[in-house]
Amino acid sequence: MFEWRFRITPGIIPQPFLETAYFAGWGRVPQLTLATVQRHELILYSESYTSGTVHVPILHPSVGVFMEATESLLGRSEPYFLLRELTRGAFGRLYRRLFDWKMLGFRQPKELDEQVQQLAKHFSSLIVQDSFSCDLEQEFVFILNELAPLIVHENRHFAEQSLAWRTRNGNRLPVLLGIGMNAQHPETPHPETLHEFDAYAKLLQDSFHLALPMPTWRELEPLPGQFHWERLEQKLLAPSRFGMRVVLGPLLSFSADTLPYWLLQSLTEEDSFETEAIRFVNSIAERYGYLAHSWILANRFSCPSLPEIPPDRSLALTRVLAQQLRKRGIQTPMMVGITQPWGEYSLRHLDSWEQIRVAEALLSFKDIDAFLLEMDFGFDYRQTFPRDPMSIGNMIDHWSFLGKKVYVSLSIPSAGTPITRNQELPSEAPWSLERQRTWTEMLLLTFLGKRAVRGIFWTCMSDPARPSDFATEYDYGLLDSHQVLKPAFRHFRAVRKNLLQD
């Protein structure tokens, strides 16, 4: 087991943040990590690599929580200075990205360049001091907090220049916006979206091209052969009446909370699960295939809640399902969901299938047209840890290099108490309506600046109705539980009106 030690000043970074720290190996893929705080030290243990990057959430007053990261470090018993290494890592990522952008013709605003240079000079004056003190640590915190909004501004300028090039001569972007009609997570009570859909039909029609109405397999077939098709049909009719197209899926989520209870007992029986899954998908295709603009075939290939279905088995089944749909004459696009694109699920168990192996397997599936990168921001075990938009754009680039089209599904909380692996985060860190709005604007601009991105799906239309003191779940909807539009909604309408093709 390899060890990384970091000197810290107690109180500067809240302990729950420190206990959420993790180590990442090649490609910045998270690895199973044990993080402990012992007075003046953060200690990380990992069995995977001898060197790599260390990631720690930092709350920046102006932009919220970002996962900050060091440069690549060797594991050793002699402690590093945590905030010094995180600041060094932030500068390294920024300068590498600026170099890439400039090679593409990106023009950096002079005032931003001057601000970055001033902070770099300040950092250079601090790292020559081979000492450790609370005052020095506070200086690194100051630099990180000043760098965070600069990174956001740099990313915005690049995205705006990319958009200006893509929309030259009056061109409009071939990007589809979609809205989900189900709860964010299967165990969360479903919001009544049909009433809201009718009430806001004109706004939804003006803001989104597509609707995603698919219930889980558990909801559609609670007993073998007894289908509740009305649960899907009601949601199919609502968008269809208003001229919106439909995405069917995910048809299969390889997760214990989406599969029928009656099926969970026979997962280990040879071919039993595969036979039932093929029957279920063929039933949907036969009844509703003519309505689908596109399909999300499957997701959650490495879900820890379903160890009976390892990735090699789920991927093999996905290939068969894609072939079956093509044989039925379905030519509409098919995509597969990549849950937690950075692979945070690896923090819960040692997994031999990193995201890159899943991607490599899917690349050989000629019937699969696209990856759907699922980003549900938060600190719950099911969610994607928030990164700065520059890092998110970099991840989009990496997936686009694999040669398939890229779609993004997105959810950003407007309320809810952040939960780490161990406890709640400090009270100053929750999400808010304003943070949801600013993050939505920031990420929509980032995605639209990427030529590879063909669609952006917001995963949950409405917040669930629940007691106001229930704060362990995030509110991801664009409408609150009282059916009031949130400020983030207007960005979708503006993007659809001003930039996108019909």
Solvent accessible surface area in square Angstrom, and as a share of the most:
residue,aa,sasa,rsa
1,M,147,0.66
2,F,75,0.31
3,E,42,0.19
4,W,0,0.00
5,R,58,0.21
6,F,0,0.00
7,R,75,0.27
8,I,8,0.04
9,T,26,0.15
10,P,76,0.48
11,G,70,0.68
12,I,36,0.18
13,I,12,0.06
14,P,37,0.23
15,Q,90,0.40
16,P,18,0.11
17,F,2,0.01
18,L,5,0.03
19,E,28,0.13
20,T,1,0.01
21,A,0,0.00
22,Y,0,0.00
23,F,0,0.00
24,A,0,0.00
25,G,8,0.08
26,W,172,0.60
27,G,54,0.52
28,R,65,0.24
29,V,15,0.09
30,P,0,0.00
31,Q,13,0.06
32,L,70,0.35
33,T,11,0.06
34,L,100,0.50
35,A,16,0.12
36,T,40,0.23
37,V,34,0.20
38,Q,102,0.45
39,R,196,0.72
40,H,85,0.38
41,E,35,0.16
42,L,0,0.00
43,I,1,0.00
44,L,0,0.00
45,Y,50,0.19
46,S,2,0.01
47,E,105,0.47
48,S,43,0.28
49,Y,70,0.26
50,T,75,0.43
51,S,41,0.26
52,G,6,0.06
53,T,9,0.06
54,V,0,0.00
55,H,11,0.05
56,V,0,0.00
57,P,0,0.00
58,I,13,0.07
59,L,42,0.21
60,H,0,0.00
61,P,101,0.63
62,S,78,0.50
63,V,23,0.13
64,G,1,0.01
65,V,12,0.07
66,F,2,0.01
67,M,6,0.03
68,E,7,0.03
69,A,3,0.02
70,T,0,0.00
71,E,40,0.18
72,S,78,0.50
73,L,16,0.08
74,L,119,0.59
75,G,28,0.26
76,R,94,0.34
77,S,83,0.53
78,E,111,0.50
79,P,41,0.26
80,Y,25,0.09
81,F,35,0.15
82,L,0,0.00
83,L,5,0.02
84,R,26,0.09
85,E,13,0.06
86,L,0,0.00
87,T,0,0.00
88,R,86,0.31
89,G,0,0.00
90,A,1,0.01
91,F,13,0.05
92,G,15,0.15
93,R,29,0.10
94,L,0,0.00
95,Y,80,0.31
96,R,118,0.43
97,R,25,0.09
98,L,8,0.04
99,F,128,0.53
100,D,63,0.33
101,W,4,0.01
102,K,106,0.45
103,M,140,0.63
104,L,138,0.69
105,G,48,0.46
106,F,13,0.05
107,R,178,0.65
108,Q,31,0.14
109,P,23,0.15
110,K,151,0.64
111,E,102,0.46
112,L,9,0.05
113,D,48,0.25
114,E,81,0.36
115,Q,83,0.37
116,V,0,0.00
117,Q,71,0.32
118,Q,124,0.55
119,L,17,0.09
120,A,19,0.15
121,K,146,0.62
122,H,54,0.24
123,F,16,0.07
124,S,60,0.38
125,S,60,0.38
126,L,12,0.06
127,I,55,0.28
128,V,117,0.67
129,Q,80,0.36
130,D,132,0.68
131,S,55,0.35
132,F,46,0.19
133,S,49,0.32
134,C,64,0.38
135,D,112,0.58
136,L,12,0.06
137,E,3,0.01
138,Q,89,0.40
139,E,65,0.29
140,F,1,0.00
141,V,32,0.19
142,F,97,0.41
143,I,0,0.00
144,L,2,0.01
145,N,36,0.18
146,E,73,0.33
147,L,1,0.01
148,A,2,0.01
149,P,32,0.20
150,L,10,0.05
151,I,5,0.03
152,V,22,0.13
153,H,84,0.38
154,E,0,0.00
155,N,7,0.04
156,R,92,0.34
157,H,59,0.26
158,F,28,0.12
159,A,3,0.02
160,E,70,0.31
161,Q,48,0.22
162,S,22,0.14
163,L,15,0.08
164,A,66,0.51
165,W,136,0.48
166,R,24,0.09
167,T,32,0.19
168,R,108,0.39
169,N,141,0.72
170,G,67,0.64
171,N,71,0.36
172,R,98,0.36
173,L,2,0.01
174,P,69,0.43
175,V,2,0.01
176,L,29,0.14
177,L,0,0.00
178,G,0,0.00
179,I,0,0.00
180,G,3,0.03
181,M,0,0.00
182,N,22,0.11
183,A,15,0.12
184,Q,28,0.12
185,H,6,0.03
186,P,37,0.23
187,E,95,0.42
188,T,13,0.08
189,P,88,0.55
190,H,71,0.32
191,P,13,0.08
192,E,131,0.59
193,T,3,0.02
194,L,46,0.23
195,H,124,0.56
196,E,7,0.03
197,F,0,0.00
198,D,70,0.36
199,A,65,0.50
200,Y,45,0.17
201,A,6,0.05
202,K,134,0.57
203,L,43,0.21
204,L,0,0.00
205,Q,66,0.29
206,D,41,0.21
207,S,0,0.00
208,F,1,0.01
209,H,5,0.02
210,L,0,0.00
211,A,0,0.00
212,L,20,0.10
213,P,0,0.00
214,M,12,0.06
215,P,5,0.03
216,T,32,0.19
217,W,7,0.02
218,R,47,0.17
219,E,38,0.17
220,L,0,0.00
221,E,0,0.00
222,P,48,0.30
223,L,93,0.46
224,P,81,0.51
225,G,50,0.48
226,Q,103,0.46
227,F,51,0.21
228,H,56,0.25
229,W,30,0.11
230,E,84,0.38
231,R,103,0.37
232,L,0,0.00
233,E,57,0.26
234,Q,98,0.44
235,K,27,0.11
236,L,5,0.02
237,L,110,0.55
238,A,3,0.02
239,P,0,0.00
240,S,51,0.33
241,R,143,0.52
242,F,58,0.24
243,G,64,0.62
244,M,10,0.05
245,R,90,0.33
246,V,3,0.02
247,V,0,0.00
248,L,0,0.00
249,G,3,0.03
250,P,45,0.28
251,L,3,0.02
252,L,1,0.01
253,S,13,0.08
254,F,2,0.01
255,S,2,0.02
256,A,28,0.22
257,D,40,0.21
258,T,6,0.04
259,L,2,0.01
260,P,0,0.00
261,Y,144,0.55
262,W,55,0.19
263,L,1,0.01
264,L,53,0.26
265,Q,166,0.74
266,S,20,0.13
267,L,4,0.02
268,T,106,0.61
269,E,98,0.44
270,E,158,0.71
271,D,87,0.45
272,S,30,0.19
273,F,1,0.00
274,E,31,0.14
275,T,87,0.51
276,E,43,0.19
277,A,0,0.00
278,I,42,0.21
279,R,79,0.29
280,F,0,0.00
281,V,0,0.00
282,N,32,0.16
283,S,24,0.16
284,I,0,0.00
285,A,8,0.06
286,E,123,0.55
287,R,110,0.40
288,Y,12,0.05
289,G,12,0.11
290,Y,176,0.67
291,L,63,0.31
292,A,6,0.05
293,H,47,0.21
294,S,3,0.02
295,W,0,0.00
296,I,4,0.02
297,L,0,0.00
298,A,0,0.00
299,N,10,0.05
300,R,48,0.17
301,F,11,0.04
302,S,13,0.08
303,C,30,0.18
304,P,39,0.24
305,S,54,0.35
306,L,5,0.03
307,P,101,0.63
308,E,71,0.32
309,I,7,0.03
310,P,57,0.36
311,P,13,0.08
312,D,80,0.42
313,R,54,0.20
314,S,0,0.00
315,L,6,0.03
316,A,56,0.44
317,L,5,0.02
318,T,0,0.00
319,R,90,0.33
320,V,54,0.31
321,L,1,0.00
322,A,1,0.01
323,Q,69,0.31
324,Q,59,0.26
325,L,0,0.00
326,R,45,0.16
327,K,169,0.71
328,R,108,0.39
329,G,50,0.48
330,I,22,0.11
331,Q,139,0.62
332,T,45,0.26
333,P,43,0.27
334,M,0,0.00
335,M,0,0.00
336,V,0,0.00
337,G,0,0.00
338,I,3,0.02
339,T,32,0.18
340,Q,7,0.03
341,P,6,0.04
342,W,32,0.11
343,G,0,0.00
344,E,6,0.03
345,Y,14,0.06
346,S,7,0.05
347,L,11,0.05
348,R,114,0.42
349,H,57,0.26
350,L,114,0.57
351,D,26,0.14
352,S,85,0.55
353,W,40,0.14
354,E,34,0.15
355,Q,13,0.06
356,I,56,0.28
357,R,102,0.37
358,V,2,0.01
359,A,1,0.00
360,E,101,0.45
361,A,27,0.21
362,L,0,0.00
363,L,63,0.31
364,S,69,0.45
365,F,9,0.04
366,K,176,0.75
367,D,22,0.11
368,I,3,0.02
369,D,48,0.25
370,A,0,0.00
371,F,0,0.00
372,L,4,0.02
373,L,0,0.00
374,E,21,0.09
375,M,0,0.00
376,D,21,0.11
377,F,0,0.00
378,G,0,0.00
379,F,7,0.03
380,D,25,0.13
381,Y,114,0.43
382,R,46,0.17
383,Q,1,0.00
384,T,1,0.00
385,F,8,0.03
386,P,0,0.00
387,R,11,0.04
388,D,4,0.02
389,P,0,0.00
390,M,5,0.02
391,S,23,0.15
392,I,0,0.00
393,G,1,0.01
394,N,53,0.27
395,M,11,0.05
396,I,1,0.00
397,D,28,0.14
398,H,105,0.47
399,W,17,0.06
400,S,27,0.17
401,F,160,0.67
402,L,47,0.23
403,G,69,0.66
404,K,31,0.13
405,K,86,0.37
406,V,0,0.00
407,Y,16,0.06
408,V,0,0.00
409,S,5,0.03
410,L,0,0.00
411,S,0,0.00
412,I,0,0.00
413,P,0,0.00
414,S,6,0.04
415,A,40,0.31
416,G,15,0.14
417,T,31,0.18
418,P,3,0.02
419,I,42,0.21
420,T,7,0.04
421,R,87,0.32
422,N,93,0.48
423,Q,84,0.37
424,E,96,0.43
425,L,7,0.03
426,P,28,0.18
427,S,104,0.67
428,E,98,0.44
429,A,5,0.04
430,P,52,0.33
431,W,22,0.08
432,S,46,0.29
433,L,87,0.43
434,E,93,0.42
435,R,54,0.20
436,Q,0,0.00
437,R,47,0.17
438,T,50,0.29
439,W,4,0.01
440,T,0,0.00
441,E,54,0.24
442,M,22,0.10
443,L,0,0.00
444,L,3,0.02
445,L,27,0.13
446,T,3,0.02
447,F,0,0.00
448,L,2,0.01
449,G,7,0.07
450,K,20,0.08
451,R,165,0.60
452,A,29,0.22
453,V,0,0.00
454,R,89,0.32
455,G,0,0.00
456,I,0,0.00
457,F,1,0.00
458,W,0,0.00
459,T,37,0.22
460,C,2,0.01
461,M,1,0.00
462,S,1,0.01
463,D,9,0.05
464,P,12,0.08
465,A,81,0.63
466,R,58,0.21
467,P,92,0.58
468,S,122,0.79
469,D,123,0.64
470,F,100,0.41
471,A,42,0.33
472,T,82,0.48
473,E,19,0.09
474,Y,9,0.03
475,D,27,0.14
476,Y,3,0.01
477,G,0,0.00
478,L,0,0.00
479,L,1,0.00
480,D,40,0.21
481,S,42,0.27
482,H,147,0.65
483,Q,67,0.30
484,V,85,0.49
485,L,56,0.28
486,K,12,0.05
487,P,55,0.35
488,A,0,0.00
489,F,6,0.02
490,R,139,0.51
491,H,21,0.09
492,F,0,0.00
493,R,107,0.39
494,A,46,0.36
495,V,18,0.10
496,R,38,0.14
497,K,153,0.65
498,N,92,0.47
499,L,42,0.21
500,L,0,0.00
501,Q,89,0.40
502,D,133,0.69
